[in-house]
Amino acid sequence: MQAPYESDAGLQADWETIVNHTRALQQRNGLLLDVHLKLNQRGLSTMTEQRSLSRMYDPTGHASAQALLGPKFSV
């Protein structure tokens, strides 16, 4: 990216500082987004596992009686 103030050394230095900070922030933002996506993927995979899904919620999305009362046992 070319500085719009090439003839002014002071503004040129300020421009370079802005460009360098912007690049650093973009890299940091990318890392934060990557972490956020990984956490969301982990949470989604936990919620969509067939075993945990069938035990926790009924087809309407409400908590199932089995999840509230625990597993049934035959004696």
N, CA, C and O of each residue as an XYZ file, in Angstrom:
300
protein
N       0.849     -1.165      0.000
C       0.000      0.000      0.000
C       0.897      1.231      0.000
O       1.835      1.323      0.792
N       0.619      2.137     -0.851
C       1.439      3.329     -0.996
C       0.883      4.469     -0.151
O      -0.321      4.723     -0.138
N       1.782      5.148      0.552
C       1.377      6.261      1.408
C       0.918      7.440      0.564
O       1.525      7.739     -0.464
N      -0.138      8.106      0.983
C      -0.614      9.267      0.231
C       0.230     10.528      0.490
O       0.016     11.561     -0.144
N       1.185     10.436      1.422
C       1.953     11.611      1.832
C       3.443     11.385      1.631
O       4.215     11.601      2.565
N       3.875     10.963      0.461
C       5.272     10.629      0.234
C       6.197     11.836      0.364
O       7.368     11.669      0.704
N       5.714     13.023      0.108
C       6.566     14.212      0.145
C       6.810     14.727      1.564
O       7.744     15.498      1.783
N       5.990     14.315      2.524
C       6.129     14.777      3.910
C       6.654     13.623      4.759
O       5.950     12.634      4.964
N       7.884     13.741      5.253
C       8.525     12.649      5.997
C       7.764     12.313      7.286
O       7.644     11.140      7.643
N       7.259     13.314      7.973
C       6.519     13.069      9.217
C       5.239     12.302      8.972
O       4.938     11.337      9.676
N       4.490     12.728      7.979
C       3.252     12.019      7.643
C       3.551     10.639      7.075
O       2.793      9.695      7.297
N       4.646     10.522      6.346
C       5.046      9.221      5.806
C       5.303      8.234      6.948
O       4.861      7.086      6.893
N       6.012      8.682      7.974
C       6.296      7.816      9.134
C       5.009      7.442      9.860
O       4.839      6.295     10.272
N       4.112      8.395     10.017
C       2.819      8.100     10.660
C       2.029      7.086      9.847
O       1.404      6.181     10.401
N       2.065      7.246      8.529
C       1.358      6.320      7.642
C       1.908      4.908      7.783
O       1.141      3.948      7.856
N       3.211      4.776      7.822
C       3.829      3.454      7.978
C       3.450      2.828      9.318
O       3.224      1.620      9.396
N       3.380      3.631     10.359
C       2.965      3.132     11.670
C       1.526      2.613     11.613
O       1.218      1.548     12.147
N       0.666      3.366     10.969
C      -0.743      2.952     10.831
C      -0.842      1.648     10.049
O      -1.582      0.745     10.438
N      -0.108      1.546      8.961
C      -0.141      0.333      8.141
C       0.359     -0.866      8.943
O      -0.244     -1.938      8.893
N       1.453     -0.696      9.682
C       1.997     -1.804     10.476
C       1.039     -2.229     11.583
O       0.871     -3.423     11.828
N       0.416     -1.276     12.247
C      -0.554     -1.612     13.302
C      -1.779     -2.312     12.712
O      -2.319     -3.245     13.307
N      -2.206     -1.857     11.550
C      -3.360     -2.479     10.900
C      -3.075     -3.928     10.547
O      -3.921     -4.798     10.751
N      -1.894     -4.188     10.021
C      -1.525     -5.575      9.684
C      -1.481     -6.455     10.926
O      -1.957     -7.590     10.906
N      -0.907     -5.928     12.013
C      -0.846     -6.695     13.262
C      -2.244     -6.985     13.795
O      -2.520     -8.090     14.261
N      -3.125     -5.990     13.723
C      -4.496     -6.188     14.195
C      -5.254     -7.184     13.328
O      -6.050     -7.971     13.840
N      -5.018     -7.158     12.034
C      -5.666     -8.121     11.140
C      -5.223     -9.538     11.463
O      -6.033    -10.465     11.461
N      -3.939     -9.702     11.739
C      -3.436    -11.035     12.085
C      -4.036    -11.507     13.407
O      -4.463    -12.656     13.527
N      -4.066    -10.626     14.386
C      -4.646    -10.985     15.689
C      -6.128    -11.306     15.562
O      -6.617    -12.254     16.176
N      -6.840    -10.520     14.770
C      -8.256    -10.763     14.556
C      -8.477    -12.132     13.910
O      -9.403    -12.855     14.278
N      -7.630    -12.480     12.957
C      -7.734    -13.788     12.322
C      -7.526    -14.918     13.307
O      -8.232    -15.925     13.257
N      -6.561    -14.763     14.203
C      -6.315    -15.790     15.222
C      -7.503    -15.918     16.168
O      -7.900    -17.028     16.523
N      -8.072    -14.783     16.577
C      -9.236    -14.819     17.466
C     -10.439    -15.475     16.785
O     -11.169    -16.240     17.415
N     -10.643    -15.180     15.513
C     -11.740    -15.812     14.774
C     -11.537    -17.308     14.666
O     -12.494    -18.075     14.772
N     -10.297    -17.734     14.455
C      -9.997    -19.160     14.357
C     -10.329    -19.873     15.665
O     -10.926    -20.950     15.653
N      -9.945    -19.280     16.784
C     -10.261    -19.867     18.093
C     -11.771    -19.917     18.302
O     -12.303    -20.922     18.774
N     -12.455    -18.843     17.953
C     -13.911    -18.784     18.118
C     -14.595    -19.866     17.275
O     -15.507    -20.541     17.752
N     -14.158    -20.028     16.032
C     -14.741    -21.059     15.173
C     -14.502    -22.451     15.726
O     -15.402    -23.289     15.689
N     -13.323    -22.711     16.231
C     -13.031    -24.033     16.805
C     -13.906    -24.317     18.014
O     -14.409    -25.429     18.171
N     -14.091    -23.310     18.876
C     -14.959    -23.503     20.042
C     -16.410    -23.743     19.621
O     -17.090    -24.591     20.199
N     -16.884    -23.004     18.623
C     -18.244    -23.215     18.125
C     -18.408    -24.596     17.511
O     -19.429    -25.251     17.718
N     -17.413    -25.039     16.760
C     -17.482    -26.369     16.155
C     -17.514    -27.452     17.224
O     -18.243    -28.436     17.095
N     -16.719    -27.272     18.285
C     -16.706    -28.254     19.360
C     -18.063    -28.296     20.064
O     -18.583    -29.372     20.359
N     -18.633    -27.116     20.331
C     -19.950    -27.073     20.966
C     -21.028    -27.663     20.090
O     -21.900    -28.382     20.577
N     -20.980    -27.369     18.798
C     -21.969    -27.911     17.876
C     -21.872    -29.427     17.775
O     -22.892    -30.116     17.754
N     -20.657    -29.945     17.713
C     -20.515    -31.405     17.615
C     -21.013    -32.089     18.882
O     -21.553    -33.194     18.823
N     -20.831    -31.436     20.025
C     -21.343    -32.004     21.283
C     -22.865    -32.034     21.279
O     -23.475    -33.015     21.704
N     -23.472    -30.957     20.799
C     -24.941    -30.883     20.810
C     -25.579    -31.793     19.772
O     -26.711    -32.234     19.967
N     -24.896    -32.084     18.689
C     -25.515    -32.861     17.624
C     -25.199    -34.346     17.688
O     -25.663    -35.108     16.840
N     -24.427    -34.768     18.663
C     -24.207    -36.208     18.801
C     -25.554    -36.883     19.052
O     -26.350    -36.420     19.868
N     -25.791    -37.949     18.361
C     -27.092    -38.615     18.457
C     -27.404    -39.049     19.881
O     -28.537    -38.892     20.336
N     -26.437    -39.583     20.582
C     -26.708    -40.059     21.938
C     -27.074    -38.923     22.878
O     -28.060    -39.024     23.607
N     -26.301    -37.848     22.876
C     -26.607    -36.760     23.804
C     -27.869    -36.019     23.387
O     -28.633    -35.565     24.238
N     -28.093    -35.894     22.076
C     -29.282    -35.213     21.585
C     -30.545    -35.982     21.963
O     -31.529    -35.385     22.401
N     -30.520    -37.303     21.796
C     -31.722    -38.084     22.086
C     -32.011    -38.133     23.581
O     -33.166    -38.299     23.974
N     -31.019    -37.996     24.399
C     -31.242    -38.044     25.840
C     -31.638    -36.681     26.414
O     -32.354    -36.615     27.414
N     -31.185    -35.611     25.798
C     -31.411    -34.303     26.398
C     -32.702    -33.631     25.945
O     -33.379    -32.991     26.750
N     -33.055    -33.769     24.660
C     -34.199    -33.026     24.121
C     -35.142    -33.936     23.357
O     -34.714    -34.906     22.731
N     -36.443    -33.612     23.412
C     -37.406    -34.335     22.600
C     -37.468    -33.667     21.221
O     -36.810    -32.649     21.009
N     -38.245    -34.218     20.279
C     -38.272    -33.658     18.927
C     -38.719    -32.201     18.848
O     -38.419    -31.519     17.868
N     -39.435    -31.710     19.868
C     -39.865    -30.311     19.851
C     -38.814    -29.365     20.412
O     -39.002    -28.149     20.382
N     -37.706    -29.906     20.926
C     -36.642    -29.080     21.464
C     -36.729    -28.855     22.960
O     -35.895    -28.154     23.532
N     -37.725    -29.440     23.598
C     -37.857    -29.307     25.047
C     -37.050    -30.397     25.739
O     -36.764    -31.441     25.152
N     -36.688    -30.145     26.991
C     -35.942    -31.138     27.760
C     -36.782    -32.398     27.891
O     -37.970    -32.333     28.208
N     -36.171    -33.523     27.651
C     -36.918    -34.786     27.743
C     -37.042    -35.211     29.196
O     -36.224    -34.840     30.038
N     -38.070    -35.990     29.476
C     -38.283    -36.487     30.839
C     -37.116    -37.367     31.251
O     -36.733    -37.379     32.421
N     -36.551    -38.099     30.310
C     -35.433    -38.972     30.624
C     -34.219    -38.163     31.089
O     -33.508    -38.576     32.005
N     -33.986    -37.016     30.457
C     -32.862    -36.170     30.855
C     -33.094    -35.586     32.236
O     -32.146    -35.411     33.001
N     -34.344    -35.281     32.567
C     -34.641    -34.702     33.863
C     -34.633    -35.742     34.968
O     -34.189    -35.460     36.081
N     -35.118    -36.945     34.675
C     -35.256    -37.975     35.693
C     -34.096    -38.951     35.722
O     -33.947    -39.674     36.707
N     -33.287    -39.003     34.715
C     -32.204    -39.964     34.639
C     -32.626    -41.215     33.893
O     -33.783    -41.328     33.488
N     -31.716    -42.155     33.703
C     -32.027    -43.361     32.945
C     -32.980    -44.284     33.710
O     -33.009    -44.286     34.941
N     -33.756    -45.067     32.958
C     -34.671    -46.026     33.572
C     -33.943    -47.358     33.763
O     -33.137    -47.763     32.926
N     -34.237    -48.019     34.857
C     -33.656    -49.319     35.136
C     -34.767    -50.329     35.367
O     -35.786    -50.017     35.983
N     -34.563    -51.538     34.868
C     -35.513    -52.627     35.124
C     -34.960    -53.486     36.230
O     -33.776    -53.824     36.244
N     -35.831    -53.839     37.162
C     -35.397    -54.678     38.276
C     -36.080    -55.995     38.204
O     -35.853    -56.856     39.055
